[in-house]
Amino acid sequence: MTVTQVIVHVSGDGGLAAAASGAVATRLGEAFGQARDAVGRLTSGDAVLLRCTADGDSVLTGALRSLCRTLAREAAARGVRVNAIVGKPEADVAGLVAFLGSDASVMCTGAVLAAC
C-alpha cells in the first residue's frame, strides 16, 4: 500500500519570551492550519507528520505535543494518522520519518517521538 505523508514543520524560538510575545501562538496556529488542511485532503491510511525543531523542553514543543494528540483523535475518524517528531534541527530523523510514513506504523497515531 502506498502511504501519502504530509510533513508540517514548526521551528523557531519556543521559549517563554516567544510565548509571551505571541510568537508561539502564531507558529502553532500556522501548523494547525496546515495539518488540518492536509487531513482534509488525505484518505484512509495516509499520515500527517508534525516536525518541531524548537528546544526540547520549550513551550512550543509542549504545545505541539498536545496539538498532535488532539489532531490524531479528530483525524482517526477519516483513517488518517497524525504523529510528531520533536528534537534539535541537526537530529537525524530520516529513519523516524520513513517509519512513520510506512505500513509498519499503521498502529501509531498521536505518538510524539523525540529525536536526539
Summary of the structure (lengths in Angstrom):
residues: 116
radius of gyration: 13.5
end to end distance: 30.0
largest distance: 44.6
contacts: 371
relative contact order: 0.21
helix: 47%
strand: 20%
